[in-house]
Every structure is written in structure tokens, then in C-alpha cells.
Amino acid sequence: MPARDALSERLIPLQRLRPGDHAFVSYGDDEVRWEAVTAFVRLGLARGEKVLVLPSPDVPEEEVLARIDFPSRSTVRARRHGQLAVTSMRELIRPDAVFTAARQMGQLHAATDRATAEGYTGLRAFIDMGWVAALGADVAAMARRETGAHALFTGRPYTEVCAYDRRRFDRAVLTAMEQAHPRVALERLGSLRTVHGPDEAVAFVGEADAANQAGFVRSLEIALSRTAAARRLTVDLTRLHFLSVGCAVGLLTLARGAAGHDLVEVRCDRGQHRMLRRLGADAVPRLAPREVVRPC
């Protein structure tokens, strides 16, 4: 469904997170949680980052590793060499027994520096917020940490996902925590969201693949209908993790047939721009692909 709230600008696929990003994600299903953890870990390892996983305290390390490694033992080497570690908030703040934002952030700041000194490209951490109840932490203190952690991220090679189990936190806390994070990750891998901006601009977030092609094309048809009077439409593809050839062809076909429009501007990254040109974008007079770089 289209979204028009403040969330729209912060929503991003988990696979598009990069150093400096601090993201909220929530889940209400254990399988969804493990999909997110596994993708986050494997992408970090592939990018040469050091990776920390802080699971919910009630989940044993053996289960975490079994989930991440399924169906193969792909992280054994990374664990052996110290690139991947499963730890806990209790370990992170040691020797302190009580959580404080200053102690936690200081430890993560130092861990990021150690990671780069060891030759890694940065540090990323997946933190399941089940630790809050386990340590008896104050929710207000946690909120202050989430809104005041800029020094961990600004200009630094650190990426963090804070995962909230909707079965453990009430709705007011979840809403506040979602608003406290600069980024909000899509809950499900493989999903596609359509969000609308000023002047009926349409942005796609997630994966525009074969499974989502009908929805992708339908959203474009609706956007073209809504912008008929203005005679121009802006389409933003920069928050897609994947754009299939079928969806790209659908976009070109609709732009070619949009006789009532003077301009269909497509904001895209380098790979998407290359694909559109190879598929014939230059032959569509009213189509204007524009390569953009996400601001740091």
C-alpha cells in the first residue's frame, strides 16, 4: 500500500544498509527474524566487515550459528578468524553490570576502531532488543541511547540494526523506537513497498522482481494516472535492492505509452541506469533516466 508519512523517506531494504546507517526493524515471526539476521551477517562478511550478533538472551549461541549457517557451514572460517562473533549486551558492557548508554556506545566506538585496525572495512552489529528486559534496563534510557547515538555513526564505518520483537514490546514503545532511528529496514526480504512523495512522485523500496512485477506495474499505472494533469512523473528506483529486467521493461513500456506526459523522470543508481539504457531507454523521448548517488 502507498505510504505518505515520515517513514517513507527513511524506509530502506536491509540489504542496502551501509556504514553510518542506524536502522530499526521489527518482527513478529521468528522465521522473519532469522532471514534478516542471516542476510545482514552474510552481506557484512562479503564486504570485509567485522560482524557482531547480539541475539535475544533466551536464544543459545548454537541456535544462532545453526540458523546463520543453514544450509551450509558458510561462516565457519569467519568465526575462526574472528570476523564474526556472537556475543551479548551483558558481555559488551562488562565489567559494568547495569546498562548505561555511555558504556555501551563507548564499547561499540572502541570495537569499530579495533575492527579497522585489524584490517576490516568496518564493523556492523545486529542487536536484538530482547536484552532490555533481561538486564532490567529502563526503556527511557534505551530511548535516549537510540536518539543520541550520532557519534557512533557520523563519518564512521559502523552499521547497526536494532531488532524489536513485537511480541515483547508494546505499540507505544515500538512507535517511539521506530521514530528514533534514522533508517527503518523492511521487515521481510523479497518484499516491495511503494511510497509517495511531493507532487505525486513514486518511490519503490525493496525488490522489484518477477514475484512483485504485477504490483510494480500497477503502481506505475496509478502514478501516471494521478499525474496526468501535471504531465510529469518522477519515479525513484534508488531504494530498490533488485530491479528485474521484466520490471524495467514494464517501466519503459508504460513511459513509451504515456502520451499525455511531457516527462517521466527516473531516479536510479548506476546499475539501474545501465540496464535501462541497454533496454532502450534512450529511444523513449519523454523518459529521462537520471543517475543519482545516495547522500552520505
Residue, then its C-alpha position, 0 to 999 in steps of 0.5 A: m500500500p502507498a505510504r505518505d508519512a515520515l517513514s517513507e523517506r527513511l524506509i530502506p531494504l536491509q540489504r542496502l544498509r551501509p556504514g553510518d546507517h542506524a536502522f530499526v526493524s521489527y518482527g513478529d515471526d521468528e522465521v522473519r527474524w532469522e532471514a534478516v539476521t542471516a542476510f545482514v551477517r552474510l552481506g557484512l562478511a562479503r564486504g570485509e566487515k567485522v560482524l557482531v550478533l547480539p541475539s535475544p538472551d533466551v536464544p543459545e549461541e548454537e541456535v544462532l550459528a545453526r540458523i546463520d549457517f543453514p544450509s551450509r557451514s558458510t561462516v565457519r572460517a569467519r568465526r575462526h578468524g574472528q570476523l564474526a562473533v556472537t556475543s551479548m549486551r551483558e558481555l559488551i558492557r562488562p565489567d559494568a553490570v547495569f546498562t548505561a548508554a555511555r558504556q555501551m556506545g563507548q564499547l561499540h566506538a572502541a570495537t569499530d576502531r579495533a575492527t579497522a585496525e585489524g584490517y576490516t572495512g568496518l564493523r556492523a552489529f545486529i542487536d536484538m532488543g530482547w536484552v532490555a528486559a533481561l538486564g532490567a534496563d529502563v526503556a527511557a534510557m534505551a530511548r535516549r541511547e537510540t536518539g543520541a547515538h550520532a557519534l557512533f555513526t557520523g563519518r564512521p564505518y559502523t552499521e547497526v540494526c536494532a531488532y524489536d520483537r513485537r511480541r515483547f514490546d508494546r505499540a507505544v514503545l515500538t512507535a517511539m523506537e521506530q521514530a528514533h532511528p534514522r533508517v527503518a529496514l523492511e521487515r521481510l526480504g523479497s518484499l516491495r513497498t511503494v511510497h509517495g512523495p511531493d507532487e505525486a512522485v513514486a518511490f519503490v523500496g525493496e525488490a522489484d522482481a518477477a514475484n512483485q512485477a504485477g504490483f510494480v506495474r500497477s503502481l506505475e499505472i496509478a502514478l501516471s494516472r494521478t499525474a496526468a494533469a501535471r504531465r510529469l512523473t518522477v519515479d525513484l528506483t534508488r531504494l530498490h535492492f533488485l530491479s528485474v529486467g521484466c520490471a524495467v521493461g514494464l517501466l519503459t513500456l508504460a513511459r513509451g505509452a504515456a502520451g499525455h506526459d511531457l516527462v517521466e523522470v527516473r531516479c536510479d543508481r548506476g546499475q539501474h541506469r545501465m540496464l535501462r539504457r541497454l533496454g532502450a531507454d534512450a529511444v523513449p523521448r519523454l523518459a529521462p533516466r537520471e543517475v543519482v548517488r545516495p547522500c552520505 
